[in-house]
Amino acid sequence: MGEMVSYAVEDGIAEAVIDNPPVNAASHGVRAGLADALARFQGDAGARVLIVRCAGKTFMAGADIKEFGKPMIDPQLPELLKRFDRVDKPIVAAVHGTVLGGGFELALACHYRIADAAARFGFPEVKLGLLPGAGGTQRAPRFAGLATAIDLVTGGGQIGAAAAKDAGLVDAIADGDLAQAARDFARALVSEGKGPRRAGDLPMPEDDPALFDAARKSLGRKMRGQTAPLMALDAIRIGYEGLPFDEALDREYALCRDMVTGPQSRALRHIFAAEREVAKVPGLPADLTPRDVRTAGVIGLGVMGRGIVMALASAGVPVIAVGLDQAHLDAATKAIAKMWSSSVAKGSLAQGEMDARMARITGSTDPADLAAADLVIEAVSEDLGVKQTVFATLGQVTKPGTILASNTSFLDIDTLAAASGRAADVCGMHFFNPAHVMRLLENVRAAETAPDVVATIMAFGKRIGKLPVLSGVCDGFIVNRMLSKRSREAFFLVEEGASPAAIDKVVLDYGFPMGPLALGDLAGLDIQAAARKSRAAKASPRELRADFVEQMVAAGRLGQKTGSGWYAYDETRKASPNPETDALVAAHAERHGLRLREIGADEIRERLLYAMVNEGAKLLDEGIAPRPHEIDVAMVNGLGWPAYTGGPMHWADQIGLDKVLATIERFRAEQGDDYWTPSPLLVRLAGEGRGFYA
Ligand code: T1G
């Protein structure tokens, strides 16, 4: 049986218990162990019913992702689950935790299912660029009907135990101990003379085939650019259109197997692994003890400060919220209550939970009240002088060992550390707007930040449900520094003759949620103008000359909020090309004697994206980003870089760094060294025929 699956029989009830921490993935040892247990159960006349369950925190959470790409060893999961169909005695799955992917498929291949009340179910395969390849697309519809099966299989989301029971995917919800409830359930099956209830014996539902077309349309929008959801929909259709069950299973598995080697699955599995790798900071002693953070503090209650207070209170952390004065504090408290009240009104937040969150927030206008905090996050205005004063105060009023973190998006944290008088306790925690929604958190290690402070903010970031990525100190850290190069190239391309719509279309077609110019209109061109102003001292003459944003702000055109920016907006904020912008660009070219030219989509894409890849390589060169993992995870989660490309560094590796470098060298010849000098790391890796990851 091997050590991963135990098998025992008592009073005619056989139990196969899987134990493969941390998530009972269907590794080879689990599959072999289950095969043995099934054979023993089949051959043991004394065993009337079999229960399959898992030890640890969750029932099987899927195939073993770490085995993908390696030669698969028999029995493979699809074939093993077919054997469940051939057993002539009842099999019960007792499930808890996150019953996902191949784990959900194992449960559906069992004849009955009893679930812990807190269990959750889903087919996340499409998030890995795959489809349920062990019967999910054929068994789920037979138990739950077409609409529920399509939603689960193509959306990759999860449903709870009660919803699963209502849908027919679960037969009973355990009352109390799951193992005992499973035994009682099994015993009742035997006493009622119930035999196997195989999915394959159930007819495919005759639900309306129009569900497929509707799903195809909505997937085209919701999962734009991704192939797996549409392939998963086709897999369901194979069985729906009458292919015999076993043949449909074989077709489904063949589809899934072919997707494993596809670029989108490799990219999505890379991001899955990278998002877990970035939690392990290289060079940090594994035995470091994070500091205890019982109470947090936030000073500065503008938009970001309020979002951070909400993120902390939502995660169960008591937080002292310090405003500049009573008016600021009252406005912040009111705004926070309003946001949560609207969630309560929508039914996405229980009133009791909102009350608990509000109770965790203690308002104050006196920084001295932060003496009770173990971690203080500063979120005052992005002015170095103001922040220096705040850090000097924090250094005085907080107790020794309290961590002092700045939410600044680009100011120098070493300067703030010096102002505090306690540099070892100072770091950055850069949240992304809206801070209570966006998962990405750029944790910034300054020159003198103590190692245990780094360990603390990485652990604390995960504790509050964020995705912490470590960065060193530089202007813009990882995301905003790379983004600033895309903005530069976008403005240059406008100067050279590309229309805003052409530029944004290339970025949209690549898979971003929005193009750079439309994004500027959404955020507000006044915000962008202020950011450009703060960097003017470091900007080149050409960057200063490309002052379209300043020109539009001067004309009162701030983007969506004024109905006019790069685009013109109607009352529903629908964008259309803006003649005022065309006139502005033409006048700009005339004024500066610029020759406008036709620019193709390929050049636009390479100018915008390779500028970020090159900057990412410089971040690695300078040690700002510890590894390419941090860059890919930050750009996917901070800028919406499409995960199915793997992020900038993985994507560049797939193209080949020699090709990326050759294109950058061409731009260098055309655009000049200031903007297109390749990073030394990129040159070296390309020369060695390697990638950022290889
Ligand atoms: N295989 C291998 N390792 C896995 C794994 C998996 N399926 N899921 C998690 N891990 C590792 C993870 O890498 C990390 O390792 C540790 O477990 C804790 O993970 C045939 C083809 C289950 C909700 O996509 O969603 O089935 O970093 O930090 O926050 O049709 O893990 O400690 O070394 O995420 O508590 C489908 C993916 C596979 C589920 C738990 N299944 N996992 O979250 O822990 S494809 C999935 C998750 C498939 C079949 C198809 C989450 C979780 P390390 P964690 P968590």
Residues whose N, C-alpha, C, O or C-beta is under 5 A from the ligand:
A	BS01	T1G	P22 V23 A25 A61 G62 A63 D64 I65 K66 T98 L100 G101 G102 P124 E125 L131 P132 G133 A134 R276
